[in-house]
Amino acid sequence: MSITAIGTIQRSDMGSGTWTLVTDSGETYELQQGTAKELLKPGLKVKVQGQVREDVMTLAMVGPVLEVKSFDVI
């Protein structure tokens, strides 16, 4: 499923540690490993376009896994 979401990047200590996008509407997505390092900054406000990966599981399990296709810093 493709999505466009606006939210804030956060670092979670769940599992072995992971990065998340918490949307303005309160949804949490776990960013897929390999996400661009420019995006991985706690507190960064972004608009993200990506693909929710229902075929991927993680140790952290903090939300659906999001494969980021593009993003803009707001």
C-alpha positions as CSV (number, residue, x, y, z in Angstrom):
1,M,0.0,0.0,0.0
2,S,1.4,3.4,-1.0
3,I,1.1,6.3,1.4
4,T,2.0,9.9,1.8
5,A,2.4,11.0,5.4
6,I,3.6,14.1,7.4
7,G,5.2,13.5,10.7
8,T,8.3,13.5,12.9
9,I,11.3,11.1,12.9
10,Q,12.0,9.4,16.2
11,R,14.5,6.9,17.5
12,S,13.0,3.9,19.4
13,D,15.0,1.6,21.7
14,M,12.6,-1.3,21.1
15,G,14.4,-4.5,19.9
16,S,17.9,-3.6,18.8
17,G,16.8,0.0,18.2
18,T,14.9,1.4,15.2
19,W,13.8,4.6,13.5
20,T,10.2,5.5,13.3
21,L,7.9,8.1,11.6
22,V,5.2,9.3,14.0
23,T,2.6,11.0,11.8
24,D,0.7,14.1,12.7
25,S,-2.4,11.9,13.1
26,G,-0.7,9.7,15.6
27,E,0.2,6.6,13.5
28,T,3.7,5.1,14.0
29,Y,5.6,3.5,11.1
30,E,8.9,1.7,11.5
31,L,11.3,2.9,8.8
32,Q,12.8,0.0,6.8
33,Q,16.5,-0.7,7.2
34,G,18.5,1.0,4.6
35,T,16.5,4.3,4.8
36,A,18.6,7.3,3.7
37,K,20.8,8.5,6.5
38,E,19.7,12.1,5.8
39,L,16.3,11.2,7.1
40,L,17.5,9.5,10.3
41,K,17.6,12.6,12.6
42,P,15.4,12.7,15.7
43,G,12.9,15.5,15.7
44,L,13.1,16.0,11.9
45,K,9.7,17.1,10.5
46,V,9.1,15.5,7.1
47,K,6.7,14.6,4.4
48,V,7.3,11.0,3.3
49,Q,6.1,9.0,0.3
50,G,6.5,5.3,0.6
51,Q,5.3,1.7,0.5
52,V,3.9,-0.1,3.6
53,R,5.6,-3.5,3.6
54,E,3.2,-6.1,4.9
55,D,5.7,-8.8,3.9
56,V,8.4,-7.6,6.3
57,M,8.6,-8.3,10.1
58,T,11.1,-6.9,12.6
59,L,12.2,-7.4,16.1
60,A,11.0,-4.0,17.3
61,M,7.4,-4.4,16.0
62,V,6.5,-0.8,16.8
63,G,4.3,-0.4,13.7
64,P,4.0,-1.3,10.1
65,V,7.3,-1.2,8.2
66,L,7.6,1.7,5.8
67,E,9.9,1.6,2.8
68,V,10.6,5.3,2.1
69,K,10.6,6.1,-1.7
70,S,11.1,9.9,-1.2
71,F,10.9,12.6,1.4
72,D,11.0,16.3,1.9
73,V,12.1,18.1,5.1
74,I,9.4,20.5,6.2
